[in-house]
Amino acid sequence: MSAISVPLDTMVPISRFGRGGASREFAKVADGVPVTVLKNSEPAYFIINEHDYRRLREAEERVADLEARSQALLGEGAVFDSIEALMEDLHA
């Protein structure tokens, strides 16, 4: 696994969430600042707002689509003899 680089001011020890500090950290997230939760001094969790989460999911979908298109252009993947066989595979 490669090292993760995050801004220092977004790092929060996980223990802060047990001492009533969670609301302060969630307020940062609401302001558009992701929070990096540290466990044993290492980034363990990332808290992001709904907008950033949606953008992340959309980016993942675009990457998956690009990978599928690339495979299709290279002739990789399954080949079906009929539409019925394709539909059967899609519903499996």
PDB file of N, CA, C and O in Angstrom:
ATOM      1  N   MET A   1       0.849  -1.175   0.000  1.00  0.00           N
ATOM      2  CA  MET A   1       0.000   0.000   0.000  1.00  0.00           C
ATOM      3  C   MET A   1       0.895   1.239   0.000  1.00  0.00           C
ATOM      4  O   MET A   1       1.898   1.294   0.712  1.00  0.00           O
ATOM      5  N   SER A   2       0.521   2.226  -0.803  1.00  0.00           N
ATOM      6  CA  SER A   2       1.328   3.436  -0.875  1.00  0.00           C
ATOM      7  C   SER A   2       0.923   4.427   0.218  1.00  0.00           C
ATOM      8  O   SER A   2      -0.169   4.350   0.781  1.00  0.00           O
ATOM      9  N   ALA A   3       1.822   5.344   0.496  1.00  0.00           N
ATOM     10  CA  ALA A   3       1.577   6.345   1.534  1.00  0.00           C
ATOM     11  C   ALA A   3       0.502   7.324   1.073  1.00  0.00           C
ATOM     12  O   ALA A   3       0.374   7.608  -0.118  1.00  0.00           O
ATOM     13  N   ILE A   4      -0.257   7.827   2.017  1.00  0.00           N
ATOM     14  CA  ILE A   4      -1.312   8.787   1.732  1.00  0.00           C
ATOM     15  C   ILE A   4      -0.866  10.138   2.243  1.00  0.00           C
ATOM     16  O   ILE A   4      -0.403  10.257   3.377  1.00  0.00           O
ATOM     17  N   SER A   5      -1.001  11.145   1.421  1.00  0.00           N
ATOM     18  CA  SER A   5      -0.624  12.498   1.811  1.00  0.00           C
ATOM     19  C   SER A   5      -1.896  13.316   2.054  1.00  0.00           C
ATOM     20  O   SER A   5      -2.724  13.477   1.158  1.00  0.00           O
ATOM     21  N   VAL A   6      -2.037  13.828   3.276  1.00  0.00           N
ATOM     22  CA  VAL A   6      -3.199  14.657   3.623  1.00  0.00           C
ATOM     23  C   VAL A   6      -2.724  15.887   4.370  1.00  0.00           C
ATOM     24  O   VAL A   6      -1.700  15.841   5.052  1.00  0.00           O
ATOM     25  N   PRO A   7      -3.461  17.000   4.250  1.00  0.00           N
ATOM     26  CA  PRO A   7      -3.082  18.211   4.986  1.00  0.00           C
ATOM     27  C   PRO A   7      -3.146  17.984   6.495  1.00  0.00           C
ATOM     28  O   PRO A   7      -4.059  17.324   6.991  1.00  0.00           O
ATOM     29  N   LEU A   8      -2.181  18.528   7.212  1.00  0.00           N
ATOM     30  CA  LEU A   8      -2.116  18.353   8.661  1.00  0.00           C
ATOM     31  C   LEU A   8      -3.350  18.875   9.382  1.00  0.00           C
ATOM     32  O   LEU A   8      -3.794  18.275  10.361  1.00  0.00           O
ATOM     33  N   ASP A   9      -3.908  19.988   8.909  1.00  0.00           N
ATOM     34  CA  ASP A   9      -5.042  20.578   9.617  1.00  0.00           C
ATOM     35  C   ASP A   9      -6.333  19.782   9.473  1.00  0.00           C
ATOM     36  O   ASP A   9      -7.335  20.119  10.104  1.00  0.00           O
ATOM     37  N   THR A  10      -6.330  18.731   8.653  1.00  0.00           N
ATOM     38  CA  THR A  10      -7.531  17.891   8.528  1.00  0.00           C
ATOM     39  C   THR A  10      -7.423  16.624   9.363  1.00  0.00           C
ATOM     40  O   THR A  10      -8.377  15.850   9.435  1.00  0.00           O
ATOM     41  N   MET A  11      -6.284  16.403   9.990  1.00  0.00           N
ATOM     42  CA  MET A  11      -6.061  15.176  10.759  1.00  0.00           C
ATOM     43  C   MET A  11      -6.635  15.281  12.162  1.00  0.00           C
ATOM     44  O   MET A  11      -6.417  16.261  12.873  1.00  0.00           O
ATOM     45  N   VAL A  12      -7.380  14.236  12.545  1.00  0.00           N
ATOM     46  CA  VAL A  12      -8.021  14.201  13.854  1.00  0.00           C
ATOM     47  C   VAL A  12      -7.830  12.810  14.440  1.00  0.00           C
ATOM     48  O   VAL A  12      -8.143  11.818  13.781  1.00  0.00           O
ATOM     49  N   PRO A  13      -7.320  12.717  15.677  1.00  0.00           N
ATOM     50  CA  PRO A  13      -7.212  11.382  16.283  1.00  0.00           C
ATOM     51  C   PRO A  13      -8.603  10.804  16.546  1.00  0.00           C
ATOM     52  O   PRO A  13      -9.534  11.531  16.895  1.00  0.00           O
ATOM     53  N   ILE A  14      -8.727   9.519  16.379  1.00  0.00           N
ATOM     54  CA  ILE A  14     -10.021   8.855  16.560  1.00  0.00           C
ATOM     55  C   ILE A  14     -10.556   9.054  17.971  1.00  0.00           C
ATOM     56  O   ILE A  14     -11.769   9.037  18.181  1.00  0.00           O
ATOM     57  N   SER A  15      -9.669   9.241  18.935  1.00  0.00           N
ATOM     58  CA  SER A  15     -10.100   9.437  20.323  1.00  0.00           C
ATOM     59  C   SER A  15     -10.936  10.695  20.495  1.00  0.00           C
ATOM     60  O   SER A  15     -11.737  10.771  21.427  1.00  0.00           O
ATOM     61  N   ARG A  16     -10.775  11.669  19.633  1.00  0.00           N
ATOM     62  CA  ARG A  16     -11.542  12.912  19.739  1.00  0.00           C
ATOM     63  C   ARG A  16     -13.040  12.659  19.547  1.00  0.00           C
ATOM     64  O   ARG A  16     -13.870  13.407  20.064  1.00  0.00           O
ATOM     65  N   PHE A  17     -13.375  11.618  18.813  1.00  0.00           N
ATOM     66  CA  PHE A  17     -14.788  11.326  18.577  1.00  0.00           C
ATOM     67  C   PHE A  17     -15.453  10.738  19.816  1.00  0.00           C
ATOM     68  O   PHE A  17     -16.677  10.785  19.939  1.00  0.00           O
ATOM     69  N   GLY A  18     -14.673  10.189  20.726  1.00  0.00           N
ATOM     70  CA  GLY A  18     -15.225   9.637  21.951  1.00  0.00           C
ATOM     71  C   GLY A  18     -15.368  10.653  23.059  1.00  0.00           C
ATOM     72  O   GLY A  18     -15.978  10.354  24.086  1.00  0.00           O
ATOM     73  N   ARG A  19     -14.828  11.843  22.885  1.00  0.00           N
ATOM     74  CA  ARG A  19     -14.864  12.874  23.937  1.00  0.00           C
ATOM     75  C   ARG A  19     -15.787  14.032  23.587  1.00  0.00           C
ATOM     76  O   ARG A  19     -15.588  15.156  24.048  1.00  0.00           O
ATOM     77  N   GLY A  20     -16.773  13.762  22.790  1.00  0.00           N
ATOM     78  CA  GLY A  20     -17.724  14.814  22.438  1.00  0.00           C
ATOM     79  C   GLY A  20     -17.221  15.795  21.407  1.00  0.00           C
ATOM     80  O   GLY A  20     -17.840  16.840  21.210  1.00  0.00           O
ATOM     81  N   GLY A  21     -16.129  15.498  20.747  1.00  0.00           N
ATOM     82  CA  GLY A  21     -15.583  16.406  19.737  1.00  0.00           C
ATOM     83  C   GLY A  21     -16.080  16.136  18.337  1.00  0.00           C
ATOM     84  O   GLY A  21     -15.694  16.825  17.393  1.00  0.00           O
ATOM     85  N   ALA A  22     -16.936  15.133  18.193  1.00  0.00           N
ATOM     86  CA  ALA A  22     -17.395  14.745  16.866  1.00  0.00           C
ATOM     87  C   ALA A  22     -18.135  15.876  16.160  1.00  0.00           C
ATOM     88  O   ALA A  22     -17.933  16.088  14.964  1.00  0.00           O
ATOM     89  N   SER A  23     -18.981  16.599  16.872  1.00  0.00           N
ATOM     90  CA  SER A  23     -19.779  17.644  16.218  1.00  0.00           C
ATOM     91  C   SER A  23     -18.889  18.724  15.612  1.00  0.00           C
ATOM     92  O   SER A  23     -19.196  19.247  14.541  1.00  0.00           O
ATOM     93  N   ARG A  24     -17.794  19.060  16.285  1.00  0.00           N
ATOM     94  CA  ARG A  24     -16.856  20.060  15.754  1.00  0.00           C
ATOM     95  C   ARG A  24     -16.215  19.559  14.455  1.00  0.00           C
ATOM     96  O   ARG A  24     -16.043  20.320  13.502  1.00  0.00           O
ATOM     97  N   GLU A  25     -15.864  18.265  14.432  1.00  0.00           N
ATOM     98  CA  GLU A  25     -15.226  17.696  13.237  1.00  0.00           C
ATOM     99  C   GLU A  25     -16.231  17.570  12.088  1.00  0.00           C
ATOM    100  O   GLU A  25     -15.887  17.808  10.930  1.00  0.00           O
ATOM    101  N   PHE A  26     -17.480  17.194  12.412  1.00  0.00           N
ATOM    102  CA  PHE A  26     -18.507  17.110  11.378  1.00  0.00           C
ATOM    103  C   PHE A  26     -18.834  18.490  10.821  1.00  0.00           C
ATOM    104  O   PHE A  26     -19.206  18.610   9.654  1.00  0.00           O
ATOM    105  N   ALA A  27     -18.703  19.523  11.629  1.00  0.00           N
ATOM    106  CA  ALA A  27     -18.932  20.880  11.145  1.00  0.00           C
ATOM    107  C   ALA A  27     -17.896  21.247  10.086  1.00  0.00           C
ATOM    108  O   ALA A  27     -18.216  21.937   9.118  1.00  0.00           O
ATOM    109  N   LYS A  28     -16.661  20.790  10.263  1.00  0.00           N
ATOM    110  CA  LYS A  28     -15.626  21.028   9.248  1.00  0.00           C
ATOM    111  C   LYS A  28     -16.027  20.380   7.937  1.00  0.00           C
ATOM    112  O   LYS A  28     -15.891  20.978   6.869  1.00  0.00           O
ATOM    113  N   VAL A  29     -16.525  19.145   8.025  1.00  0.00           N
ATOM    114  CA  VAL A  29     -16.932  18.417   6.826  1.00  0.00           C
ATOM    115  C   VAL A  29     -18.062  19.157   6.124  1.00  0.00           C
ATOM    116  O   VAL A  29     -18.079  19.249   4.897  1.00  0.00           O
ATOM    117  N   ALA A  30     -19.004  19.682   6.897  1.00  0.00           N
ATOM    118  CA  ALA A  30     -20.119  20.432   6.317  1.00  0.00           C
ATOM    119  C   ALA A  30     -19.621  21.675   5.583  1.00  0.00           C
ATOM    120  O   ALA A  30     -20.250  22.127   4.626  1.00  0.00           O
ATOM    121  N   ASP A  31     -18.501  22.222   6.026  1.00  0.00           N
ATOM    122  CA  ASP A  31     -17.916  23.397   5.375  1.00  0.00           C
ATOM    123  C   ASP A  31     -17.059  23.026   4.164  1.00  0.00           C
ATOM    124  O   ASP A  31     -16.407  23.892   3.580  1.00  0.00           O
ATOM    125  N   GLY A  32     -17.053  21.756   3.785  1.00  0.00           N
ATOM    126  CA  GLY A  32     -16.318  21.331   2.600  1.00  0.00           C
ATOM    127  C   GLY A  32     -14.895  20.889   2.858  1.00  0.00           C
ATOM    128  O   GLY A  32     -14.135  20.681   1.913  1.00  0.00           O
ATOM    129  N   VAL A  33     -14.521  20.742   4.108  1.00  0.00           N
ATOM    130  CA  VAL A  33     -13.174  20.298   4.456  1.00  0.00           C
ATOM    131  C   VAL A  33     -13.241  18.825   4.851  1.00  0.00           C
ATOM    132  O   VAL A  33     -13.875  18.491   5.852  1.00  0.00           O
ATOM    133  N   PRO A  34     -12.602  17.938   4.089  1.00  0.00           N
ATOM    134  CA  PRO A  34     -12.610  16.535   4.495  1.00  0.00           C
ATOM    135  C   PRO A  34     -11.817  16.361   5.784  1.00  0.00           C
ATOM    136  O   PRO A  34     -10.850  17.084   6.028  1.00  0.00           O
ATOM    137  N   VAL A  35     -12.227  15.406   6.601  1.00  0.00           N
ATOM    138  CA  VAL A  35     -11.541  15.128   7.856  1.00  0.00           C
ATOM    139  C   VAL A  35     -10.853  13.775   7.738  1.00  0.00           C
ATOM    140  O   VAL A  35     -11.457  12.792   7.309  1.00  0.00           O
ATOM    141  N   THR A  36      -9.600  13.740   8.120  1.00  0.00           N
ATOM    142  CA  THR A  36      -8.821  12.504   8.118  1.00  0.00           C
ATOM    143  C   THR A  36      -8.755  12.001   9.549  1.00  0.00           C
ATOM    144  O   THR A  36      -8.177  12.657  10.415  1.00  0.00           O
ATOM    145  N   VAL A  37      -9.342  10.843   9.800  1.00  0.00           N
ATOM    146  CA  VAL A  37      -9.367  10.273  11.141  1.00  0.00           C
ATOM    147  C   VAL A  37      -8.163   9.351  11.295  1.00  0.00           C
ATOM    148  O   VAL A  37      -7.972   8.420  10.512  1.00  0.00           O
ATOM    149  N   LEU A  38      -7.359   9.623  12.313  1.00  0.00           N
ATOM    150  CA  LEU A  38      -6.146   8.849  12.557  1.00  0.00           C
ATOM    151  C   LEU A  38      -6.401   7.748  13.576  1.00  0.00           C
ATOM    152  O   LEU A  38      -7.058   7.960  14.594  1.00  0.00           O
ATOM    153  N   LYS A  39      -5.875   6.586  13.285  1.00  0.00           N
ATOM    154  CA  LYS A  39      -5.907   5.467  14.223  1.00  0.00           C
ATOM    155  C   LYS A  39      -4.476   4.963  14.317  1.00  0.00           C
ATOM    156  O   LYS A  39      -3.876   4.595  13.307  1.00  0.00           O
ATOM    157  N   ASN A  40      -3.936   4.946  15.512  1.00  0.00           N
ATOM    158  CA  ASN A  40      -2.529   4.590  15.713  1.00  0.00           C
ATOM    159  C   ASN A  40      -1.609   5.473  14.867  1.00  0.00           C
ATOM    160  O   ASN A  40      -0.640   5.001  14.273  1.00  0.00           O
ATOM    161  N   SER A  41      -1.933   6.747  14.831  1.00  0.00           N
ATOM    162  CA  SER A  41      -1.160   7.781  14.118  1.00  0.00           C
ATOM    163  C   SER A  41      -1.110   7.589  12.608  1.00  0.00           C
ATOM    164  O   SER A  41      -0.252   8.175  11.947  1.00  0.00           O
ATOM    165  N   GLU A  42      -1.996   6.794  12.053  1.00  0.00           N
ATOM    166  CA  GLU A  42      -2.061   6.573  10.611  1.00  0.00           C
ATOM    167  C   GLU A  42      -3.462   6.920  10.112  1.00  0.00           C
ATOM    168  O   GLU A  42      -4.438   6.676  10.822  1.00  0.00           O
ATOM    169  N   PRO A  43      -3.589   7.489   8.893  1.00  0.00           N
ATOM    170  CA  PRO A  43      -4.927   7.736   8.346  1.00  0.00           C
ATOM    171  C   PRO A  43      -5.703   6.425   8.236  1.00  0.00           C
ATOM    172  O   PRO A  43      -5.244   5.474   7.603  1.00  0.00           O
ATOM    173  N   ALA A  44      -6.878   6.383   8.856  1.00  0.00           N
ATOM    174  CA  ALA A  44      -7.688   5.165   8.841  1.00  0.00           C
ATOM    175  C   ALA A  44      -9.034   5.389   8.167  1.00  0.00           C
ATOM    176  O   ALA A  44      -9.564   4.490   7.515  1.00  0.00           O
ATOM    177  N   TYR A  45      -9.584   6.587   8.323  1.00  0.00           N
ATOM    178  CA  TYR A  45     -10.901   6.898   7.770  1.00  0.00           C
ATOM    179  C   TYR A  45     -10.882   8.318   7.225  1.00  0.00           C
ATOM    180  O   TYR A  45     -10.144   9.179   7.702  1.00  0.00           O
ATOM    181  N   PHE A  46     -11.710   8.537   6.219  1.00  0.00           N
ATOM    182  CA  PHE A  46     -11.861   9.871   5.653  1.00  0.00           C
ATOM    183  C   PHE A  46     -13.340  10.211   5.681  1.00  0.00           C
ATOM    184  O   PHE A  46     -14.166   9.439   5.195  1.00  0.00           O
ATOM    185  N   ILE A  47     -13.674  11.349   6.240  1.00  0.00           N
ATOM    186  CA  ILE A  47     -15.055  11.791   6.315  1.00  0.00           C
ATOM    187  C   ILE A  47     -15.217  12.931   5.315  1.00  0.00           C
ATOM    188  O   ILE A  47     -14.523  13.945   5.387  1.00  0.00           O
ATOM    189  N   ILE A  48     -16.151  12.741   4.380  1.00  0.00           N
ATOM    190  CA  ILE A  48     -16.396  13.761   3.361  1.00  0.00           C
ATOM    191  C   ILE A  48     -17.889  14.099   3.359  1.00  0.00           C
ATOM    192  O   ILE A  48     -18.712  13.344   3.876  1.00  0.00           O
ATOM    193  N   ASN A  49     -18.214  15.236   2.773  1.00  0.00           N
ATOM    194  CA  ASN A  49     -19.623  15.636   2.720  1.00  0.00           C
ATOM    195  C   ASN A  49     -20.333  14.924   1.564  1.00  0.00           C
ATOM    196  O   ASN A  49     -19.700  14.259   0.744  1.00  0.00           O
ATOM    197  N   GLU A  50     -21.646  15.077   1.519  1.00  0.00           N
ATOM    198  CA  GLU A  50     -22.459  14.379   0.519  1.00  0.00           C
ATOM    199  C   GLU A  50     -22.063  14.762  -0.908  1.00  0.00           C
ATOM    200  O   GLU A  50     -21.984  13.897  -1.781  1.00  0.00           O
ATOM    201  N   HIS A  51     -21.819  16.029  -1.148  1.00  0.00           N
ATOM    202  CA  HIS A  51     -21.447  16.490  -2.487  1.00  0.00           C
ATOM    203  C   HIS A  51     -20.164  15.808  -2.959  1.00  0.00           C
ATOM    204  O   HIS A  51     -20.100  15.310  -4.083  1.00  0.00           O
ATOM    205  N   ASP A  52     -19.142  15.786  -2.101  1.00  0.00           N
ATOM    206  CA  ASP A  52     -17.874  15.155  -2.472  1.00  0.00           C
ATOM    207  C   ASP A  52     -18.037  13.651  -2.647  1.00  0.00           C
ATOM    208  O   ASP A  52     -17.398  13.058  -3.516  1.00  0.00           O
ATOM    209  N   TYR A  53     -18.888  13.026  -1.829  1.00  0.00           N
ATOM    210  CA  TYR A  53     -19.142  11.595  -1.970  1.00  0.00           C
ATOM    211  C   TYR A  53     -19.785  11.302  -3.322  1.00  0.00           C
ATOM    212  O   TYR A  53     -19.393  10.359  -4.009  1.00  0.00           O
ATOM    213  N   ARG A  54     -20.772  12.110  -3.702  1.00  0.00           N
ATOM    214  CA  ARG A  54     -21.417  11.914  -5.010  1.00  0.00           C
ATOM    215  C   ARG A  54     -20.413  12.076  -6.151  1.00  0.00           C
ATOM    216  O   ARG A  54     -20.425  11.302  -7.108  1.00  0.00           O
ATOM    217  N   ARG A  55     -19.549  13.080  -6.047  1.00  0.00           N
ATOM    218  CA  ARG A  55     -18.510  13.283  -7.084  1.00  0.00           C
ATOM    219  C   ARG A  55     -17.569  12.087  -7.152  1.00  0.00           C
ATOM    220  O   ARG A  55     -17.174  11.671  -8.242  1.00  0.00           O
ATOM    221  N   LEU A  56     -17.208  11.533  -6.004  1.00  0.00           N
ATOM    222  CA  LEU A  56     -16.341  10.356  -5.964  1.00  0.00           C
ATOM    223  C   LEU A  56     -17.013   9.175  -6.648  1.00  0.00           C
ATOM    224  O   LEU A  56     -16.394   8.498  -7.469  1.00  0.00           O
ATOM    225  N   ARG A  57     -18.279   8.922  -6.314  1.00  0.00           N
ATOM    226  CA  ARG A  57     -19.014   7.803  -6.922  1.00  0.00           C
ATOM    227  C   ARG A  57     -19.142   7.987  -8.433  1.00  0.00           C
ATOM    228  O   ARG A  57     -18.983   7.027  -9.188  1.00  0.00           O
ATOM    229  N   GLU A  58     -19.428   9.213  -8.882  1.00  0.00           N
ATOM    230  CA  GLU A  58     -19.533   9.486 -10.316  1.00  0.00           C
ATOM    231  C   GLU A  58     -18.197   9.253 -11.015  1.00  0.00           C
ATOM    232  O   GLU A  58     -18.162   8.716 -12.122  1.00  0.00           O
ATOM    233  N   ALA A  59     -17.105   9.649 -10.380  1.00  0.00           N
ATOM    234  CA  ALA A  59     -15.777   9.427 -10.954  1.00  0.00           C
ATOM    235  C   ALA A  59     -15.471   7.940 -11.054  1.00  0.00           C
ATOM    236  O   ALA A  59     -14.896   7.489 -12.045  1.00  0.00           O
ATOM    237  N   GLU A  60     -15.854   7.173 -10.033  1.00  0.00           N
ATOM    238  CA  GLU A  60     -15.656   5.723 -10.072  1.00  0.00           C
ATOM    239  C   GLU A  60     -16.444   5.099 -11.225  1.00  0.00           C
ATOM    240  O   GLU A  60     -15.945   4.207 -11.911  1.00  0.00           O
ATOM    241  N   GLU A  61     -17.665   5.567 -11.432  1.00  0.00           N
ATOM    242  CA  GLU A  61     -18.489   5.060 -12.532  1.00  0.00           C
ATOM    243  C   GLU A  61     -17.871   5.402 -13.886  1.00  0.00           C
ATOM    244  O   GLU A  61     -17.875   4.575 -14.797  1.00  0.00           O
ATOM    245  N   ARG A  62     -17.337   6.626 -14.022  1.00  0.00           N
ATOM    246  CA  ARG A  62     -16.688   7.022 -15.280  1.00  0.00           C
ATOM    247  C   ARG A  62     -15.468   6.156 -15.554  1.00  0.00           C
ATOM    248  O   ARG A  62     -15.235   5.749 -16.692  1.00  0.00           O
ATOM    249  N   VAL A  63     -14.690   5.873 -14.515  1.00  0.00           N
ATOM    250  CA  VAL A  63     -13.501   5.018 -14.688  1.00  0.00           C
ATOM    251  C   VAL A  63     -13.919   3.612 -15.108  1.00  0.00           C
ATOM    252  O   VAL A  63     -13.304   3.025 -15.999  1.00  0.00           O
ATOM    253  N   ALA A  64     -14.956   3.067 -14.479  1.00  0.00           N
ATOM    254  CA  ALA A  64     -15.437   1.731 -14.845  1.00  0.00           C
ATOM    255  C   ALA A  64     -15.914   1.720 -16.292  1.00  0.00           C
ATOM    256  O   ALA A  64     -15.646   0.767 -17.023  1.00  0.00           O
ATOM    257  N   ASP A  65     -16.622   2.773 -16.716  1.00  0.00           N
ATOM    258  CA  ASP A  65     -17.083   2.858 -18.106  1.00  0.00           C
ATOM    259  C   ASP A  65     -15.904   2.922 -19.069  1.00  0.00           C
ATOM    260  O   ASP A  65     -15.909   2.254 -20.103  1.00  0.00           O
ATOM    261  N   LEU A  66     -14.901   3.716 -18.737  1.00  0.00           N
ATOM    262  CA  LEU A  66     -13.723   3.833 -19.595  1.00  0.00           C
ATOM    263  C   LEU A  66     -12.973   2.507 -19.697  1.00  0.00           C
ATOM    264  O   LEU A  66     -12.496   2.140 -20.771  1.00  0.00           O
ATOM    265  N   GLU A  67     -12.871   1.790 -18.577  1.00  0.00           N
ATOM    266  CA  GLU A  67     -12.213   0.487 -18.600  1.00  0.00           C
ATOM    267  C   GLU A  67     -12.989  -0.494 -19.478  1.00  0.00           C
ATOM    268  O   GLU A  67     -12.387  -1.252 -20.238  1.00  0.00           O
ATOM    269  N   ALA A  68     -14.320  -0.485 -19.380  1.00  0.00           N
ATOM    270  CA  ALA A  68     -15.147  -1.370 -20.203  1.00  0.00           C
ATOM    271  C   ALA A  68     -15.008  -1.021 -21.678  1.00  0.00           C
ATOM    272  O   ALA A  68     -14.906  -1.911 -22.521  1.00  0.00           O
ATOM    273  N   ARG A  69     -15.005   0.259 -21.989  1.00  0.00           N
ATOM    274  CA  ARG A  69     -14.837   0.682 -23.392  1.00  0.00           C
ATOM    275  C   ARG A  69     -13.481   0.273 -23.918  1.00  0.00           C
ATOM    276  O   ARG A  69     -13.361  -0.193 -25.051  1.00  0.00           O
ATOM    277  N   SER A  70     -12.462   0.445 -23.100  1.00  0.00           N
ATOM    278  CA  SER A  70     -11.108   0.056 -23.504  1.00  0.00           C
ATOM    279  C   SER A  70     -11.032  -1.438 -23.796  1.00  0.00           C
ATOM    280  O   SER A  70     -10.443  -1.854 -24.794  1.00  0.00           O
ATOM    281  N   GLN A  71     -11.630  -2.240 -22.923  1.00  0.00           N
ATOM    282  CA  GLN A  71     -11.643  -3.684 -23.132  1.00  0.00           C
ATOM    283  C   GLN A  71     -12.386  -4.038 -24.417  1.00  0.00           C
ATOM    284  O   GLN A  71     -11.951  -4.908 -25.171  1.00  0.00           O
ATOM    285  N   ALA A  72     -13.502  -3.366 -24.663  1.00  0.00           N
ATOM    286  CA  ALA A  72     -14.278  -3.636 -25.876  1.00  0.00           C
ATOM    287  C   ALA A  72     -13.475  -3.279 -27.117  1.00  0.00           C
ATOM    288  O   ALA A  72     -13.471  -4.034 -28.089  1.00  0.00           O
ATOM    289  N   LEU A  73     -12.791  -2.132 -27.095  1.00  0.00           N
ATOM    290  CA  LEU A  73     -11.995  -1.717 -28.249  1.00  0.00           C
ATOM    291  C   LEU A  73     -10.825  -2.662 -28.504  1.00  0.00           C
ATOM    292  O   LEU A  73     -10.406  -2.852 -29.646  1.00  0.00           O
ATOM    293  N   LEU A  74     -10.302  -3.251 -27.429  1.00  0.00           N
ATOM    294  CA  LEU A  74      -9.181  -4.181 -27.561  1.00  0.00           C
ATOM    295  C   LEU A  74      -9.646  -5.613 -27.839  1.00  0.00           C
ATOM    296  O   LEU A  74      -8.831  -6.520 -28.008  1.00  0.00           O
ATOM    297  N   GLY A  75     -10.961  -5.800 -27.882  1.00  0.00           N
ATOM    298  CA  GLY A  75     -11.497  -7.126 -28.151  1.00  0.00           C
ATOM    299  C   GLY A  75     -11.427  -8.062 -26.953  1.00  0.00           C
ATOM    300  O   GLY A  75     -11.512  -9.280 -27.109  1.00  0.00           O
ATOM    301  N   GLU A  76     -11.273  -7.502 -25.765  1.00  0.00           N
ATOM    302  CA  GLU A  76     -11.223  -8.319 -24.557  1.00  0.00           C
ATOM    303  C   GLU A  76     -12.630  -8.559 -24.035  1.00  0.00           C
ATOM    304  O   GLU A  76     -13.562  -7.840 -24.395  1.00  0.00           O
ATOM    305  N   GLY A  77     -12.783  -9.551 -23.200  1.00  0.00           N
ATOM    306  CA  GLY A  77     -14.077  -9.812 -22.582  1.00  0.00           C
ATOM    307  C   GLY A  77     -14.806 -10.942 -23.266  1.00  0.00           C
ATOM    308  O   GLY A  77     -14.295 -11.561 -24.200  1.00  0.00           O
ATOM    309  N   ALA A  78     -15.990 -11.198 -22.796  1.00  0.00           N
ATOM    310  CA  ALA A  78     -16.789 -12.313 -23.296  1.00  0.00           C
ATOM    311  C   ALA A  78     -17.365 -11.996 -24.672  1.00  0.00           C
ATOM    312  O   ALA A  78     -17.646 -10.842 -24.997  1.00  0.00           O
ATOM    313  N   VAL A  79     -17.532 -13.044 -25.467  1.00  0.00           N
ATOM    314  CA  VAL A  79     -18.169 -12.944 -26.774  1.00  0.00           C
ATOM    315  C   VAL A  79     -19.417 -13.814 -26.724  1.00  0.00           C
ATOM    316  O   VAL A  79     -19.364 -14.958 -26.271  1.00  0.00           O
ATOM    317  N   PHE A  80     -20.537 -13.274 -27.188  1.00  0.00           N
ATOM    318  CA  PHE A  80     -21.803 -13.992 -27.132  1.00  0.00           C
ATOM    319  C   PHE A  80     -22.288 -14.302 -28.539  1.00  0.00           C
ATOM    320  O   PHE A  80     -22.117 -13.512 -29.468  1.00  0.00           O
ATOM    321  N   ASP A  81     -22.897 -15.472 -28.669  1.00  0.00           N
ATOM    322  CA  ASP A  81     -23.415 -15.904 -29.964  1.00  0.00           C
ATOM    323  C   ASP A  81     -24.760 -15.278 -30.293  1.00  0.00           C
ATOM    324  O   ASP A  81     -25.146 -15.205 -31.459  1.00  0.00           O
ATOM    325  N   SER A  82     -25.469 -14.828 -29.275  1.00  0.00           N
ATOM    326  CA  SER A  82     -26.797 -14.273 -29.510  1.00  0.00           C
ATOM    327  C   SER A  82     -27.134 -13.262 -28.434  1.00  0.00           C
ATOM    328  O   SER A  82     -26.494 -13.202 -27.384  1.00  0.00           O
ATOM    329  N   ILE A  83     -28.150 -12.471 -28.719  1.00  0.00           N
ATOM    330  CA  ILE A  83     -28.653 -11.507 -27.733  1.00  0.00           C
ATOM    331  C   ILE A  83     -29.165 -12.241 -26.508  1.00  0.00           C
ATOM    332  O   ILE A  83     -28.991 -11.769 -25.384  1.00  0.00           O
ATOM    333  N   GLU A  84     -29.792 -13.382 -26.710  1.00  0.00           N
ATOM    334  CA  GLU A  84     -30.324 -14.149 -25.596  1.00  0.00           C
ATOM    335  C   GLU A  84     -29.212 -14.567 -24.636  1.00  0.00           C
ATOM    336  O   GLU A  84     -29.384 -14.498 -23.419  1.00  0.00           O
ATOM    337  N   ALA A  85     -28.072 -15.001 -25.181  1.00  0.00           N
ATOM    338  CA  ALA A  85     -26.936 -15.400 -24.357  1.00  0.00           C
ATOM    339  C   ALA A  85     -26.372 -14.205 -23.579  1.00  0.00           C
ATOM    340  O   ALA A  85     -25.989 -14.328 -22.416  1.00  0.00           O
ATOM    341  N   LEU A  86     -26.332 -13.054 -24.242  1.00  0.00           N
ATOM    342  CA  LEU A  86     -25.875 -11.842 -23.562  1.00  0.00           C
ATOM    343  C   LEU A  86     -26.814 -11.479 -22.424  1.00  0.00           C
ATOM    344  O   LEU A  86     -26.368 -11.194 -21.312  1.00  0.00           O
ATOM    345  N   MET A  87     -28.115 -11.489 -22.699  1.00  0.00           N
ATOM    346  CA  MET A  87     -29.094 -11.133 -21.677  1.00  0.00           C
ATOM    347  C   MET A  87     -29.053 -12.129 -20.513  1.00  0.00           C
ATOM    348  O   MET A  87     -29.189 -11.742 -19.352  1.00  0.00           O
ATOM    349  N   GLU A  88     -28.872 -13.369 -20.824  1.00  0.00           N
ATOM    350  CA  GLU A  88     -28.774 -14.382 -19.764  1.00  0.00           C
ATOM    351  C   GLU A  88     -27.568 -14.111 -18.872  1.00  0.00           C
ATOM    352  O   GLU A  88     -27.647 -14.233 -17.649  1.00  0.00           O
ATOM    353  N   ASP A  89     -26.461 -13.746 -19.491  1.00  0.00           N
ATOM    354  CA  ASP A  89     -25.246 -13.451 -18.728  1.00  0.00           C
ATOM    355  C   ASP A  89     -25.439 -12.188 -17.878  1.00  0.00           C
ATOM    356  O   ASP A  89     -24.974 -12.133 -16.739  1.00  0.00           O
ATOM    357  N   LEU A  90     -26.108 -11.195 -18.415  1.00  0.00           N
ATOM    358  CA  LEU A  90     -26.343  -9.964 -17.666  1.00  0.00           C
ATOM    359  C   LEU A  90     -27.213 -10.186 -16.440  1.00  0.00           C
ATOM    360  O   LEU A  90     -27.042  -9.512 -15.425  1.00  0.00           O
ATOM    361  N   HIS A  91     -28.143 -11.123 -16.528  1.00  0.00           N
ATOM    362  CA  HIS A  91     -29.062 -11.372 -15.416  1.00  0.00           C
ATOM    363  C   HIS A  91     -28.561 -12.450 -14.478  1.00  0.00           C
ATOM    364  O   HIS A  91     -29.242 -12.783 -13.508  1.00  0.00           O
ATOM    365  N   ALA A  92     -27.396 -13.001 -14.738  1.00  0.00           N
ATOM    366  CA  ALA A  92     -26.849 -14.079 -13.879  1.00  0.00           C
ATOM    367  C   ALA A  92     -26.287 -13.515 -12.598  1.00  0.00           C
ATOM    368  O   ALA A  92     -25.789 -14.265 -11.759  1.00  0.00           O
TER     369      ALA A  92
END
